[in-house]
Amino acid sequence: MNPTEQFQTQVRDNIKRLRANAALKADSLAWMLKAGDVGAYAYNFQWLGRPIIQVPQDIVAIQELIWQIKPDLVIETGIAHGGSLILSASMLAMLDYCDAIETGQALDPKATRRRVLGIDIDIRAHNRAAIDAHPMTHRIDMIQGSSIAPEIVARVRERAGEFERIMVILDSNHTHEHVLAELDAYAPLVSSGSYCVVFDTLIEDLPGGMYADRPWDVGNNPKTAVHEFLSRNNDFEVDEDIESKLLITVAPGGYLRRR
Ligand SMILES: C[S@@+](CC[C@H](N)C(=O)[O-])C[C@H]1O[C@@H](n2cnc3c(N)ncnc32)[C@H](O)[C@@H]1O
């Protein structure tokens, strides 16, 4: 076994051990509960200057997935301040840059093969202005409207038809009904071997009543939607390695790989 294979084997073993460590998983959940409750932890970070409502571990996971899959389109529901769009766009820019290096072609930063398509029911003016002013803006398209409205789904599907390798990230309204409708609308666009990442499945694992001002709760959230979706879709599976290695994640059971 060469040193690279040795290291990969070690990492696989680490992940296997973490997956079996129920006590550490429980401690991680307890930590998330406290950090989320006390510090609104997921609000504390930025990606290239834009607030991103994610925990750092999930940000690293998205980086790893985009590098691994090399999508030419990332579809995201839920834009908020734009940080997650900028994260995806910056990774796609890196992929285009690497392609140019490998092929020896001149790199035109504004000729963007790979793109991000974001959908949000309410793109606030100050957020739109900040995204439009960001250096990554030239590879981002935004649609305002509900991600499950038939006309919005039709627009996204039409746009997706122009791309070959597609990844989807769902992070908008977190009710069961909404996420299930998003999965039905957008998961079929995911390419084989690519992922549909469903954020905030964690809600199912937290104490009930934590989101008094929101329509979601235990029993009605992205994880329950994923369960229903998977019960009738055999072409997706949960990639448990990702949540096992992250430990801290808002998407346990939400990293869905298309077979
Ligand atoms: C958690 S935030 C998204 C965070 C963002 N993905 C990030 O990582 O920074 C949720 C967003 O979903 C949007 N949203 C809520 N209901 C929606 C719907 N029906 N369709 C599309 N977007 C919706 C909200 O306006 C809000 O901006």
The ligand as an SDF file (V2000), in Angstrom:
LIG
                    3D

 27 29  0  0  0  0  0  0  0  0999 V2000
  -31.9390   29.6170    5.7400 C   0  0  0  0  0  0  0  0  0  0  0  0
  -32.1750   30.8770    4.5940 S   0  0  0  0  0  0  0  0  0  0  0  0
  -31.0650   30.4180    3.3060 C   0  0  0  0  0  0  0  0  0  0  0  0
  -29.6510   30.4980    3.7000 C   0  0  0  0  0  0  0  0  0  0  0  0
  -28.6540   30.3840    2.5880 C   0  0  0  0  0  0  0  0  0  0  0  0
  -28.8190   29.1700    1.8350 N   0  0  0  0  0  0  0  0  0  0  0  0
  -27.2580   30.4080    3.1580 C   0  0  0  0  0  0  0  0  0  0  0  0
  -26.6710   29.3350    3.3130 O   0  0  0  0  0  0  0  0  0  0  0  0
  -26.7820   31.4910    3.4860 O   0  0  0  0  0  0  0  0  0  0  0  0
  -33.7550   30.5320    3.9700 C   0  0  0  0  0  0  0  0  0  0  0  0
  -34.2080   31.3740    2.8040 C   0  0  0  0  0  0  0  0  0  0  0  0
  -35.3190   30.6940    2.2170 O   0  0  0  0  0  0  0  0  0  0  0  0
  -36.2010   31.6570    1.6870 C   0  0  0  0  0  0  0  0  0  0  0  0
  -37.5330   31.0450    1.4760 N   0  0  0  0  0  0  0  0  0  0  0  0
  -38.5180   30.8540    2.3870 C   0  0  0  0  0  0  0  0  0  0  0  0
  -39.5940   30.3070    1.8040 N   0  0  0  0  0  0  0  0  0  0  0  0
  -39.2730   30.1060    0.4990 C   0  0  0  0  0  0  0  0  0  0  0  0
  -39.9480   29.5870   -0.6140 C   0  0  0  0  0  0  0  0  0  0  0  0
  -41.2150   29.1570   -0.5270 N   0  0  0  0  0  0  0  0  0  0  0  0
  -39.3160   29.5360   -1.8080 N   0  0  0  0  0  0  0  0  0  0  0  0
  -38.0380   29.9960   -1.9160 C   0  0  0  0  0  0  0  0  0  0  0  0
  -37.3540   30.5220   -0.9000 N   0  0  0  0  0  0  0  0  0  0  0  0
  -37.9470   30.5870    0.2990 C   0  0  0  0  0  0  0  0  0  0  0  0
  -36.1670   32.7830    2.6980 C   0  0  0  0  0  0  0  0  0  0  0  0
  -36.5850   34.0000    2.0830 O   0  0  0  0  0  0  0  0  0  0  0  0
  -34.7080   32.7750    3.1360 C   0  0  0  0  0  0  0  0  0  0  0  0
  -33.9570   33.7280    2.4170 O   0  0  0  0  0  0  0  0  0  0  0  0
  1  2  1  0
  2  3  1  0
  2 10  1  0
  3  4  1  0
  4  5  1  0
  5  6  1  0
  5  7  1  0
  7  8  2  0
  7  9  1  0
 10 11  1  0
 11 12  1  0
 11 26  1  0
 12 13  1  0
 13 14  1  0
 13 24  1  0
 14 15  1  0
 14 23  1  0
 15 16  2  0
 16 17  1  0
 17 18  1  0
 17 23  2  0
 18 19  1  0
 18 20  2  0
 20 21  1  0
 21 22  2  0
 22 23  1  0
 24 25  1  0
 24 26  1  0
 26 27  1  0
M  CHG  2   2   1   9  -1
M  END
$$$$
